[in-house]
Amino acid sequence: MSGYRFHDRAVLLAALVVPFIVALALVPFRTDLSATNEALIMVVAVVAVAALGT
């Protein structure tokens, strides 16, 4: 991992952490949101992190 730039390392860390944080943030709303809406929120989070990467 020594060949990675700081930006790449930060995006890699974000790719590992952001989906878990979003999933934890959705837990209190699991009775209010449909499974489809929860899945779409997760997809938006993953795509946002992927757009930051190279």
C-alpha positions in Angstrom: 0.0 0.0 0.0 3.0 2.3 0.0 2.4 3.1 -3.7 -1.0 4.7 -2.9 -1.4 8.4 -2.7 -3.0 9.9 0.4 -6.3 10.5 -1.6 -6.4 6.9 -2.6 -5.9 5.7 1.0 -8.6 8.1 2.2 -11.1 6.8 -0.4 -10.2 3.2 0.4 -10.9 3.9 4.1 -14.1 5.7 3.2 -15.2 2.7 1.0 -14.7 0.4 4.1 -16.3 2.7 6.7 -19.1 4.7 5.0 -21.5 1.8 4.2 -21.3 0.7 7.8 -22.0 4.2 9.1 -24.9 4.6 6.8 -26.3 1.2 7.8 -26.0 2.1 11.4 -27.7 5.5 10.8 -30.6 3.7 9.1 -31.3 1.4 12.1 -33.6 3.8 13.9 -35.6 4.3 10.8 -36.0 0.6 9.8 -39.7 0.6 10.8 -40.4 3.9 8.9 -38.6 3.2 5.6 -39.3 0.4 3.2 -36.5 -2.0 2.3 -36.4 -0.5 -1.2 -35.7 3.0 0.2 -33.0 1.7 2.5 -31.4 -0.1 -0.3 -31.4 3.0 -2.5 -29.8 5.0 0.3 -27.1 2.4 0.6 -26.5 2.5 -3.2 -26.2 6.3 -3.1 -23.6 6.0 -0.3 -21.6 3.4 -2.2 -21.8 5.3 -5.5 -20.7 8.6 -3.8 -17.6 6.9 -2.4 -16.9 5.2 -5.7 -17.1 8.5 -7.5 -14.3 9.8 -5.3 -12.0 7.0 -6.2 -9.8 6.5 -9.2 
